[in-house]
Amino acid sequence: MFDSMKELIEYAEQNDTTFSEIMIAHEMETRGMTREEVYGLMQQNLDTMRDAVEKGSTGEGVKSVTGYTGQDAIKVRKYNETHKALSGSDMVTAVQGAIATNEVNAAMGIICATPTAGSSGTIPGVLFKLEQSHDLDNEQMIKFLFSASMCGMIIANNASVAGAIGGCQAEVGTASAIAAAAAVETFGGTPTQAGHAIAISLANLLGLVCDPVAGLVEIPCVMRNAIGSGNGLISADLALAGVESRIPVDEVIMAMDTVGRNLPASLRETGIGGLAGTPTGQAIKEKIFGTSNKDEVFS
């Protein structure tokens, strides 16, 4: 289809079209479906995202089986309702959605992996915040997801979206980047500006390691999605303001891939290094799995 963001951007601008429309056409062709059928599948993804945000944000929220994560989205929601948030109410709304989604994931609930389960909160955090603050309708939200999908496919084909290969920069970093690009498109930015949004987002999180405590997608994964949502929104605003990445987007993607593959195995989802390797991280692991499950399991 497209081997690079440069090719995608040039095609979109030459044909006066959008990433979302290109992705819809691609899905129709490869799946042999009508536009309505393709839309229906993406609607299911959107509905799944909404259900997760609502489940994690209402009542008492959810808690993981281990008890180490959960109910923080409720704390964030209540804080936002009763305080003047330092980063702004809208930003905290995005944070709430991101945390809620990943808490549902950690509690074995149903989420939409975008692009992975560990990074599943970043896009919903951005998208439902924009729905609330900017009155997005359902079609705009569906197209947002198609646009993000188009960009995510190119990143996945040229680098990786797996923490085991590229660290958390490949997961939350990619989720943040494609959310930023989709936001730019949704609010009238050009394909070139969307490319800058991706480059800025990825550069901001370049080198982010994947160090899940006890090997579980809980600590620090939940909170990293909150940062991912914030990064995506800020990067989108920068691009819409006309700020450009001095390093071309495809070179940033290439750099992310190189950095990720050069990370030691201990920082690529093995649960050995980083926060997982701290005394507290190791103590949590032993409490969950017992003393027999020490680092030699991963060596």
TORMIGU-630110 format. One line per 3 residues: for each residue x, z, y of N, C-alpha, C. Coordinates in Angstrom, 1 decimal, padded with zeros to 4 digits. Example, Ala and Ser with C-alpha at 12.3 -4.5 7.8 and 13.67 -1.06 7.14 Angstrom:
BEGIN
013.2 007.8 -005.7 012.3 007.8 -004.5 013.2 007.8 -003.3; 012.8 007.1 -002.2 013.7 007.1 -001.1 012.9 007.9 000.0
end
This chain:
BEGIN
000.8 000.0 -001.2 000.0 000.0 000.0 000.9 000.0 001.3; 001.4 001.2 001.7 002.3 001.3 002.8 003.5 002.1 002.3; 004.7 001.6 002.6 005.9 002.3 002.1 006.4 003.3 003.2
005.8 003.3 004.4 006.3 004.2 005.4 005.2 004.4 006.4; 005.4 005.5 007.2 004.5 005.7 008.3 004.6 004.6 009.4; 005.8 004.1 009.5 006.0 003.0 010.5 005.1 001.8 010.1
005.1 001.4 008.8 004.2 000.3 008.4 002.8 000.6 008.6; 002.4 001.9 008.3 001.0 002.3 008.5 000.6 002.2 010.0; 001.4 002.7 010.9 001.2 002.8 012.3 001.1 001.3 012.8
002.0 000.5 012.5 002.0 -000.9 012.9 000.8 -001.6 012.5; 000.4 -001.4 011.2 -000.8 -002.1 010.7 -002.1 -001.6 011.5; -002.2 -000.3 011.7 -003.3 000.2 012.4 -003.4 -000.3 013.8
-002.3 -000.4 014.5 -002.3 -000.8 015.9 -002.5 -002.3 016.0; -002.0 -003.1 015.1 -002.1 -004.5 015.1 -003.6 -005.0 014.8; -004.2 -004.2 013.9 -005.6 -004.5 013.5 -006.6 -003.7 014.2
-006.2 -002.9 015.2 -007.2 -002.1 016.0 -008.1 -001.2 015.1; -007.4 -000.5 014.2 -008.2 000.3 013.3 -007.5 001.7 013.2; -008.1 002.5 012.3 -007.6 003.9 012.2 -007.1 004.2 010.8
-006.4 005.3 010.7 -005.9 005.8 009.4 -007.0 006.0 008.5; -008.1 006.6 009.0 -009.2 007.0 008.2 -009.9 005.7 007.6; -010.1 004.7 008.4 -010.7 003.5 008.0 -009.8 002.8 006.9
-008.5 002.8 007.1 -007.6 002.2 006.2 -007.7 002.9 004.8; -007.8 004.3 004.9 -007.9 005.0 003.6 -009.2 004.8 002.9; -010.3 004.7 003.7 -011.6 004.5 003.1 -011.6 003.1 002.4
-011.0 002.1 003.0 -011.0 000.8 002.4 -010.1 000.8 001.1; -009.0 001.6 001.2 -008.2 001.7 000.0 -008.9 002.4 -001.1; -009.6 003.4 -000.8 -010.4 004.1 -001.9 -011.5 003.2 -002.5
-012.1 002.5 -001.6 -013.2 001.6 -002.1 -012.6 000.5 -003.1; -011.4 000.0 -002.7 -010.8 -001.0 -003.5 -010.3 -000.5 -004.8; -009.5 000.6 -004.8 -008.9 001.2 -006.0 -009.9 001.8 -006.9
-010.9 002.4 -006.4 -011.9 003.1 -007.2 -013.1 002.1 -007.6; -013.2 001.0 -006.9 -014.3 000.1 -007.2 -015.7 000.7 -006.8; -015.7 001.4 -005.7 -016.8 002.1 -005.2 -017.3 001.6 -003.9
-018.5 001.9 -003.5 -019.1 001.5 -002.2 -018.6 002.6 -001.2; -018.8 002.2 000.1 -018.4 003.1 001.1 -019.2 004.4 001.0; -020.4 004.3 000.7 -021.3 005.5 000.5 -020.8 006.4 -000.6
-020.4 005.8 -001.7 -019.9 006.6 -002.8 -018.6 007.3 -002.5; -017.7 006.6 -001.8 -016.4 007.2 -001.4 -016.7 008.4 -000.4; -017.6 008.1 000.5 -018.0 009.2 001.5 -018.5 010.4 000.7
-019.3 010.1 -000.3 -019.9 011.2 -001.1 -018.8 012.1 -001.7; -017.8 011.5 -002.2 -016.7 012.3 -002.9 -016.0 013.1 -001.8; -015.8 012.6 -000.6 -015.1 013.3 000.4 -016.0 014.4 000.9
-017.3 014.2 000.9 -018.3 015.2 001.3 -018.2 016.4 000.4; -018.0 016.2 -000.9 -017.8 017.3 -001.8 -016.6 018.1 -001.5; -015.5 017.4 -001.1 -014.3 018.2 -000.7 -014.6 019.0 000.6
-015.3 018.4 001.5 -015.6 019.1 002.8 -016.5 020.3 002.5; -017.5 020.1 001.6 -018.4 021.2 001.3 -017.6 022.4 000.6; -016.7 022.0 -000.3 -015.9 023.0 -001.0 -015.0 023.8 000.0
-014.4 023.1 000.9 -013.7 023.8 002.0 -014.5 024.8 002.7; -015.7 024.3 003.1 -016.6 025.2 003.9 -017.0 026.4 003.1; -017.4 026.2 001.9 -017.8 027.3 001.0 -016.7 028.4 000.9
-015.4 027.9 000.8 -014.3 028.9 000.7 -014.1 029.6 001.9; -014.2 029.0 003.1 -014.0 029.7 004.4 -015.1 030.7 004.6; -016.3 030.3 004.2 -017.4 031.3 004.4 -017.3 032.4 003.4
-016.9 032.1 002.2 -016.8 033.2 001.2 -015.8 034.2 001.6; -014.6 033.7 002.1 -013.6 034.6 002.5 -013.8 035.3 003.8; -014.7 034.8 004.6 -014.9 035.3 006.0 -016.2 036.2 006.1
-017.0 036.3 005.1 -018.3 037.0 005.3 -018.3 038.3 004.4; -019.2 039.2 004.7 -019.4 040.4 003.9 -018.1 041.2 003.9; -017.7 041.5 002.7 -016.4 042.3 002.6 -015.3 041.4 002.2
-015.5 040.0 002.2 -014.5 039.1 001.9 -014.2 039.1 000.4; -013.0 038.7 000.0 -012.6 038.7 -001.4 -011.2 039.4 -001.5; -010.9 039.8 -002.8 -009.6 040.4 -003.1 -009.1 039.7 -004.3
-007.8 039.6 -004.4 -007.1 039.0 -005.6 -007.2 040.0 -006.7; -006.9 039.5 -007.9 -006.9 040.3 -009.1 -005.9 041.4 -009.0; -004.7 041.1 -008.4 -003.7 042.0 -008.3 -003.9 043.1 -007.2
-004.8 042.8 -006.3 -005.1 043.7 -005.2 -004.1 043.6 -004.1; -003.1 042.7 -004.2 -002.1 042.7 -003.1 -002.5 041.8 -001.9; -003.5 040.9 -002.1 -004.0 040.1 -001.0 -005.5 040.2 -001.0
-006.1 040.0 000.2 -007.6 039.9 000.3 -008.1 040.7 001.5; -009.2 040.3 002.0 -010.0 040.9 003.0 -009.3 040.9 004.4; -008.1 040.2 004.5 -007.5 040.1 005.8 -008.3 039.2 006.7
-009.0 038.2 006.2 -009.8 037.3 007.0 -010.9 038.0 007.7; -011.4 039.0 007.0 -012.4 039.9 007.6 -011.9 040.7 008.8; -010.7 041.2 008.6 -010.0 041.9 009.7 -009.8 041.0 010.9
-009.3 039.8 010.6 -009.1 038.8 011.7 -010.4 038.5 012.4; -011.4 038.3 011.6 -012.7 037.9 012.3 -013.2 039.1 013.2; -013.1 040.3 012.7 -013.6 041.4 013.5 -012.7 041.6 014.7
-011.4 041.4 014.6 -010.5 041.5 015.7 -010.9 040.5 016.8; -011.2 039.3 016.3 -011.5 038.2 017.2 -012.8 038.5 018.0; -013.7 039.2 017.3 -015.0 039.5 017.9 -014.9 040.6 018.9
-013.9 041.4 018.8 -013.9 042.7 019.6 -012.7 042.7 020.6; -011.8 041.8 020.5 -010.6 041.8 021.3 -010.4 040.4 022.0; -009.6 040.4 023.0 -009.2 039.2 023.7 -007.9 038.8 023.0
-008.0 037.9 022.0 -006.8 037.6 021.2 -005.6 037.1 022.0; -004.4 037.5 021.7 -003.3 037.1 022.4 -003.0 035.6 022.4; -003.3 035.0 021.2 -003.1 033.6 021.1 -004.3 032.8 021.4
-005.4 033.5 021.8 -006.6 032.8 022.2 -007.6 032.8 021.0; -008.9 033.0 021.3 -009.9 033.1 020.3 -010.0 031.9 019.4; -009.8 030.7 020.0 -009.9 029.5 019.1 -008.8 029.5 018.1
-007.6 029.8 018.5 -006.5 029.8 017.6 -006.7 030.8 016.5; -007.2 032.0 016.8 -007.5 033.0 015.8 -008.6 032.6 014.9; -009.5 031.8 015.4 -010.6 031.2 014.5 -009.9 030.4 013.4
-008.9 029.6 013.8 -008.2 028.7 012.8 -007.5 029.6 011.8; -006.8 030.6 012.3 -006.1 031.5 011.5 -007.1 032.2 010.4; -008.2 032.6 010.9 -009.2 033.2 010.0 -009.6 032.2 008.9
-009.9 031.0 009.2 -010.3 030.0 008.2 -009.2 029.8 007.2; -008.0 029.7 007.7 -006.8 029.5 006.8 -006.6 030.6 005.8; -006.7 031.8 006.4 -006.5 033.0 005.5 -007.6 033.1 004.5
-008.9 032.9 005.0 -010.0 033.1 004.1 -009.9 032.1 002.9; -009.5 030.9 003.2 -009.4 029.9 002.1 -008.3 030.3 001.1; -007.2 030.8 001.5 -006.1 031.1 000.6 -006.4 032.4 -000.1
-007.2 033.3 000.5 -007.6 034.5 -000.2 -008.6 034.2 -001.3; -009.5 033.2 -001.1 -010.4 032.8 -002.1 -009.6 032.1 -003.3; -008.5 031.4 -002.9 -007.7 030.8 -004.0 -007.0 031.9 -004.8
-006.4 032.9 -004.1 -005.8 034.0 -004.8 -006.7 034.8 -005.6; -008.0 034.8 -005.3 -009.0 035.5 -006.0 -009.7 034.7 -007.1; -009.0 033.6 -007.4 -009.5 032.7 -008.5 -010.8 032.0 -008.1
-011.0 031.8 -006.8 -012.2 031.1 -006.4 -012.0 029.6 -006.4; -013.0 028.8 -005.9 -012.9 027.4 -005.9 -012.4 027.0 -004.5; -011.4 026.2 -004.4 -010.9 025.7 -003.2 -010.6 024.2 -003.4
-010.3 023.5 -002.3 -009.9 022.1 -002.3 -008.4 022.1 -002.0; -007.6 021.7 -003.0 -006.1 021.6 -002.8 -005.7 020.5 -001.9; -005.3 020.9 -000.7 -005.0 019.9 000.4 -003.7 020.2 001.1
-002.6 019.7 000.6 -002.4 018.9 -000.6 -002.2 019.7 -001.9; -002.0 021.0 -001.8 -001.8 021.9 -002.9 -002.7 023.1 -002.8; -002.8 023.9 -003.9 -003.6 025.1 -003.8 -002.9 026.1 -002.8
-001.6 026.2 -002.9 -000.8 027.1 -002.0 -000.9 026.8 -000.6; -001.3 025.5 -000.2 -001.4 025.1 001.2 -002.9 024.8 001.5; -003.8 025.3 000.7 -005.2 024.8 000.8 -005.9 025.4 002.1
-005.3 026.3 002.8 -006.0 026.9 003.9 -005.7 026.2 005.2; -004.6 025.5 005.3 -004.1 025.0 006.6 -005.1 024.0 007.2; -005.5 023.0 006.4 -006.5 022.0 006.9 -007.8 022.6 007.2
-008.4 023.4 006.4 -009.7 024.0 006.7 -009.6 024.8 008.0; -008.5 025.5 008.1 -008.3 026.3 009.3 -008.4 025.5 010.6; -007.7 024.4 010.6 -007.8 023.4 011.7 -009.1 022.8 011.9
-009.7 022.3 010.8 -010.9 021.5 010.9 -012.1 022.3 011.3; -012.3 023.4 010.7 -013.5 024.2 011.1 -013.4 024.9 012.4; -012.2 025.1 012.8 -012.0 025.6 014.2 -012.4 024.5 015.2
-012.0 023.3 014.9 -012.3 022.1 015.8 -013.8 021.9 015.8; -014.5 022.1 014.6 -015.9 021.9 014.6 -016.6 022.9 015.5; -016.1 024.1 015.5 -016.7 025.2 016.3 -016.4 025.0 017.8
-015.2 024.7 018.1 -014.8 024.6 019.5 -015.0 023.3 020.2; -015.1 022.2 019.4 -015.3 020.9 019.9 -016.5 020.1 019.4; -017.4 020.8 018.7 -018.6 020.2 018.2 -018.5 019.0 017.4
-017.5 019.0 016.5 -017.4 017.8 015.6 -018.7 017.7 014.7; -019.1 016.4 014.5 -020.2 016.2 013.6 -019.7 015.9 012.2; -020.6 015.8 011.3 -020.1 015.7 009.9 -019.3 014.4 009.6
-019.7 013.3 010.3 -018.9 012.1 010.1 -017.5 012.2 010.6; -017.3 012.9 011.7 -016.0 013.1 012.3 -015.2 013.9 011.4; -015.8 014.9 010.7 -015.0 015.8 009.8 -014.6 015.0 008.5
-015.5 014.2 008.1 -015.2 013.4 006.9 -014.1 012.4 007.2; -014.1 011.8 008.3 -013.0 010.9 008.7 -011.7 011.6 009.0; -011.8 012.8 009.5 -010.6 013.7 009.6 -009.9 013.8 008.3
-010.7 014.1 007.2 -010.1 014.3 005.9 -009.5 013.0 005.3; -010.2 011.9 005.6 -009.6 010.6 005.2 -008.3 010.3 005.9; -008.3 010.6 007.1 -007.1 010.3 007.9 -005.9 011.2 007.4
-006.2 012.5 007.2 -005.2 013.4 006.6 -004.7 012.9 005.3; -005.6 012.4 004.5 -005.3 011.9 003.1 -004.4 010.7 003.2; -004.6 009.8 004.1 -003.8 008.6 004.3 -002.3 009.0 004.6
-002.2 009.9 005.5 -000.8 010.4 005.9 -000.2 011.2 004.8; -001.0 012.0 004.1 -000.5 012.8 003.0 000.1 012.0 001.9; -000.6 010.8 001.6 -000.2 010.0 000.5 001.2 009.4 000.8
001.4 009.0 002.1 002.7 008.4 002.4 003.8 009.5 002.3; 003.6 010.7 002.8 004.6 011.8 002.7 004.9 012.1 001.2; 003.8 012.1 000.4 004.0 012.4 -001.0 004.8 011.3 -001.7
004.6 010.1 -001.3 005.4 009.0 -001.9 006.8 008.9 -001.5; 007.1 009.5 -000.3 008.5 009.4 000.2 009.2 010.7 000.2; 008.6 011.8 -000.1 009.2 013.1 -000.2 008.5 013.8 -001.3
007.9 014.9 -001.0 007.2 015.7 -002.0 006.2 016.6 -001.3; 005.1 017.0 -002.0 004.2 018.0 -001.5 004.3 019.2 -002.4; 005.2 019.3 -003.3 005.3 020.4 -004.3 006.4 021.4 -003.9
006.0 022.7 -003.8 007.0 023.7 -003.5 008.1 023.8 -004.5; 007.9 023.4 -005.7 008.9 023.5 -006.8 010.0 022.4 -006.6; 009.7 021.4 -005.8 010.6 020.4 -005.5 011.2 020.5 -004.1
010.3 020.8 -003.1 010.8 020.8 -001.7 010.6 022.0 -000.9; 010.2 023.1 -001.6 010.0 024.4 -000.8 008.6 024.3 -000.1; 008.4 025.4 000.6 007.1 025.5 001.3 006.9 024.5 002.4
008.0 024.0 003.0 008.0 022.9 004.0 007.2 021.7 003.4; 007.3 021.5 002.1 006.6 020.4 001.5 005.2 020.7 001.3; 004.8 021.9 001.2 003.4 022.3 001.0 002.7 022.6 002.3
002.9 023.7 002.9 002.3 024.1 004.2 002.8 023.1 005.3; 004.1 022.7 005.2 004.6 021.8 006.2 003.8 020.5 006.2; 003.6 019.9 005.0 002.9 018.7 004.9 001.4 018.9 005.3
000.8 020.0 004.9 -000.6 020.2 005.2 -000.8 020.3 006.8; 000.2 021.0 007.4 000.2 021.1 008.8 000.3 019.8 009.5; 001.2 019.0 009.0 001.5 017.7 009.6 000.3 016.7 009.5
-000.3 016.7 008.4 -001.4 015.7 008.2 -002.6 016.2 008.9; -002.8 017.5 009.1 -003.9 018.0 009.9 -003.7 017.7 011.3; -002.4 017.8 011.8 -002.1 017.4 013.2 -002.4 015.9 013.4
-002.0 015.1 012.5 -002.2 013.6 012.7 -003.7 013.3 012.7; -004.5 013.9 011.8 -005.9 013.7 011.8 -006.6 014.2 013.0; -006.1 015.3 013.6 -006.7 015.8 014.8 -006.4 014.9 016.0
-005.2 014.3 016.0 -004.9 013.3 017.0 -005.8 012.1 017.0; -006.0 011.6 015.8 -006.9 010.5 015.6 -008.4 010.8 016.0; -008.8 012.0 015.6 -010.2 012.4 015.9 -010.5 012.5 017.4
-009.5 012.9 018.1 -009.7 013.0 019.6 -009.1 011.9 020.4; -009.1 010.7 019.8 -008.8 009.5 020.5 -007.3 009.1 020.7; -006.4 009.8 020.0 -005.0 009.5 020.1 -004.7 008.2 019.4
-003.6 007.6 019.7 -003.2 006.4 019.1 -002.5 006.7 017.7; -002.4 005.6 016.9 -001.6 005.8 015.7 -000.2 006.3 015.9; 000.4 005.8 017.0 001.8 006.2 017.3 001.8 007.7 017.6
000.8 008.1 018.4 000.8 009.6 018.7 000.6 010.4 017.5; -000.2 009.9 016.5 -000.4 010.6 015.3 000.9 010.7 014.5; 001.7 009.7 014.6 003.0 009.7 013.9 003.9 010.8 014.6
003.8 010.9 015.9 004.6 011.9 016.6 004.2 013.3 016.2; 002.9 013.5 016.0 002.3 014.8 015.6 002.8 015.2 014.2; 002.9 014.2 013.3 003.5 014.5 012.0 004.9 014.9 012.1
005.7 014.2 012.9 007.1 014.5 013.0 007.4 015.8 013.7; 006.6 016.2 014.7 006.8 017.5 015.3 006.4 018.6 014.4; 005.3 018.4 013.7 004.9 019.5 012.7 005.9 019.7 011.7
006.4 018.7 011.0 007.3 018.8 010.0 008.6 019.4 010.5; 009.1 019.0 011.6 010.3 019.5 012.2 010.2 021.0 012.5; 009.1 021.4 012.9 008.9 022.8 013.2 009.0 023.7 012.0
008.7 023.2 010.8 008.7 024.0 009.6 009.8 023.6 008.6; 010.7 022.7 009.1 011.8 022.2 008.3 012.6 023.3 007.7; 012.8 023.3 006.4 013.6 024.3 005.8 012.9 025.5 005.3
011.5 025.5 005.5 010.7 026.6 005.0 010.8 026.7 003.5; 011.2 027.9 003.0 011.4 028.1 001.5 010.1 028.4 000.8; 010.1 028.3 -000.5 008.9 028.7 -001.3 009.4 029.9 -002.1
008.9 031.1 -001.8 009.4 032.3 -002.4 008.3 033.2 -002.8; 007.3 032.8 -003.6 006.2 033.6 -003.9 006.5 034.9 -004.7; 006.1 036.0 -004.1 006.4 037.3 -004.8 005.7 037.3 -006.1
006.4 037.7 -007.1 005.9 037.8 -008.5 005.5 036.4 -009.0; 005.9 035.4 -008.3 005.5 034.0 -008.8 004.1 033.7 -008.5; 003.3 034.5 -007.8 001.9 034.3 -007.5 001.7 033.7 -006.1
000.6 032.9 -006.0 000.3 032.3 -004.7 -000.4 033.3 -003.8; 000.3 034.3 -003.5 -000.3 035.4 -002.6 000.6 035.7 -001.4; 001.7 036.4 -001.8 002.6 036.8 -000.7 003.9 035.9 -000.8
004.2 035.2 000.3 003.7 035.2 001.6 002.8 034.0 001.9; 002.3 033.4 000.8 001.6 032.1 000.9 000.4 032.1 001.8; -000.4 033.2 001.7 -001.7 033.3 002.5 -001.4 033.2 004.0
-000.4 034.0 004.5 -000.1 034.1 005.9 000.6 032.8 006.4; 001.3 032.1 005.5 002.0 030.9 005.9 001.0 029.8 006.2; -000.2 029.9 005.6 -001.2 028.9 005.9 -001.8 029.2 007.3
-001.8 030.4 007.7 -002.2 030.7 009.1 -001.3 030.1 010.1; 000.0 030.2 009.8 001.0 029.6 010.7 000.9 028.1 010.6; 000.6 027.6 009.5 000.5 026.1 009.3 -000.7 025.6 010.2
-001.8 026.3 010.2 -002.9 025.9 011.1 -002.5 025.9 012.5; -001.9 026.9 013.0 -001.4 027.0 014.4 -000.5 025.9 014.7; 000.5 025.7 013.8 001.5 024.6 014.0 000.8 023.2 014.1
-000.2 023.0 013.3 -000.9 021.7 013.3 -001.6 021.5 014.6; -002.3 022.5 015.1 -003.0 022.4 016.4 -002.1 022.2 017.5; -001.0 023.0 017.6 -000.1 022.8 018.7 000.6 021.5 018.7
001.0 021.0 017.5 001.6 019.7 017.4 000.7 018.6 017.8; -000.6 018.7 017.5 -001.6 017.7 017.9 -001.7 017.7 019.4; -001.8 018.9 020.0 -001.8 018.9 021.5 -000.6 018.3 022.1
000.6 018.6 021.6 001.8 018.0 022.1 001.7 016.5 022.1; 001.4 016.0 020.9 001.3 014.5 020.8 000.3 013.9 021.7; -000.9 014.5 021.8 -002.0 014.0 022.7 -001.5 014.1 024.2
-000.6 015.0 024.5 -000.1 015.2 025.9 000.9 014.1 026.2; 001.3 013.4 025.2 002.3 012.3 025.4 003.7 012.8 025.0; 003.9 013.9 024.4 005.2 014.4 023.9 005.6 013.6 022.7
006.8 013.1 022.6 007.3 012.3 021.5 008.4 013.0 020.7; 008.4 012.8 019.4 009.5 013.3 018.6 010.7 012.3 018.8; 011.8 012.9 019.1 013.0 012.0 019.3 013.5 011.5 018.0
013.2 012.1 016.9 013.6 011.6 015.6 012.3 010.9 015.0; 012.4 009.6 014.6 011.3 008.9 014.1 010.6 009.6 012.9; 009.3 009.5 012.8 008.6 010.2 011.8 009.1 010.0 010.4
009.4 008.8 010.0 009.9 008.5 008.7 011.3 009.2 008.4; 012.1 009.3 009.5 013.4 010.0 009.3 013.1 011.5 009.1; 012.1 012.0 009.8 011.8 013.4 009.6 011.3 013.7 008.2
010.5 012.8 007.7 010.0 012.9 006.3 011.2 012.9 005.3; 012.1 011.9 005.6 013.3 011.8 004.8 014.2 013.1 004.8; 014.3 013.6 006.0 015.1 014.9 006.2 014.4 016.0 005.4
013.1 016.1 005.5 012.4 017.1 004.7 012.7 017.0 003.2; 012.7 015.8 002.7 013.0 015.6 001.3 014.4 016.0 001.0; 015.3 015.6 001.8 016.7 016.0 001.6 016.9 017.5 001.6
016.4 018.1 002.6 016.5 019.6 002.8 015.9 020.3 001.6; 014.7 019.8 001.2 014.0 020.4 000.1 014.8 020.4 -001.3; 015.3 019.2 -001.5 016.0 019.0 -002.8 017.4 019.7 -002.8
017.9 020.1 -001.6 019.1 020.9 -001.5 018.9 022.4 -001.5; 017.7 022.8 -001.4 017.4 024.2 -001.5 017.8 024.7 -002.9; 018.4 025.9 -003.0 018.6 026.4 -004.4 017.4 026.7 -005.2
017.5 026.6 -006.5 016.3 026.8 -007.3 015.6 028.2 -007.0; 016.3 029.2 -006.6 015.8 030.5 -006.3 014.8 030.4 -005.1; 014.8 029.3 -004.3 013.9 029.2 -003.1 012.9 028.1 -003.3
012.7 027.7 -004.6 011.8 026.6 -004.8 010.8 027.0 -005.9; 009.9 028.0 -005.5 008.7 028.4 -006.3 009.0 029.2 -007.5; 010.3 029.6 -007.8 010.6 030.3 -009.0 010.4 031.8 -008.8
010.1 032.3 -007.6 009.8 033.7 -007.5 011.1 034.5 -007.6; 012.2 034.0 -007.3 013.5 034.7 -007.5 014.1 035.2 -006.1; 014.2 034.2 -005.2 014.9 034.5 -004.0 013.9 034.8 -002.8
014.5 034.8 -001.6 013.7 035.0 -000.4 012.9 036.3 -000.5; 011.7 036.3 000.0 010.9 037.6 -000.1 010.7 038.1 -001.5; 010.6 037.1 -002.4 010.4 037.5 -003.8 011.6 038.3 -004.4
012.8 038.1 -003.8 013.9 038.8 -004.3 014.2 040.1 -003.6; 013.5 040.5 -002.6 013.7 041.8 -001.9 013.3 042.9 -002.9; 013.8 044.1 -002.6 013.5 045.3 -003.4 011.9 045.5 -003.6
011.2 045.3 -002.4 009.8 045.5 -002.5 009.1 044.3 -003.3; 009.6 043.1 -003.1 009.1 042.0 -003.9 009.3 042.2 -005.4; 010.5 042.7 -005.8 010.8 042.9 -007.2 009.9 044.1 -007.7
009.7 045.1 -006.9 008.9 046.2 -007.3 007.4 045.8 -007.6; 006.9 044.9 -006.7 005.6 044.4 -006.9 005.5 043.6 -008.2; 006.5 042.8 -008.4 006.5 042.0 -009.7 006.5 042.9 -010.9
007.3 044.0 -010.9 007.4 044.9 -012.0 006.1 045.6 -012.2; 005.4 046.0 -011.1 004.2 046.7 -011.2 003.1 045.8 -011.9; 003.2 044.5 -011.5 002.2 043.6 -012.1 002.4 043.2 -013.5
003.7 042.8 -013.8 004.1 042.3 -015.1 004.8 043.2 -016.0; 005.3 044.3 -015.5 006.1 045.2 -016.3 007.6 045.0 -016.1; 008.4 045.9 -016.5 009.9 045.8 -016.3 010.5 044.7 -017.2
009.8 044.3 -018.2 010.4 043.2 -019.1 010.4 041.9 -018.5; 009.6 041.7 -017.4 009.6 040.4 -016.7 010.5 040.5 -015.4; 011.8 040.5 -015.6 012.7 040.5 -014.5 013.1 039.1 -014.3
014.1 038.9 -013.4 014.6 037.6 -013.0 015.1 036.7 -014.1; 015.5 037.4 -015.3 016.1 036.5 -016.3 015.0 035.6 -016.9; 013.7 035.9 -016.7 012.7 035.1 -017.2 012.8 033.7 -016.5
013.3 033.6 -015.3 013.4 032.4 -014.6 014.7 031.7 -014.6; 015.7 032.4 -015.3 017.1 031.8 -015.3 017.3 030.8 -016.3
end
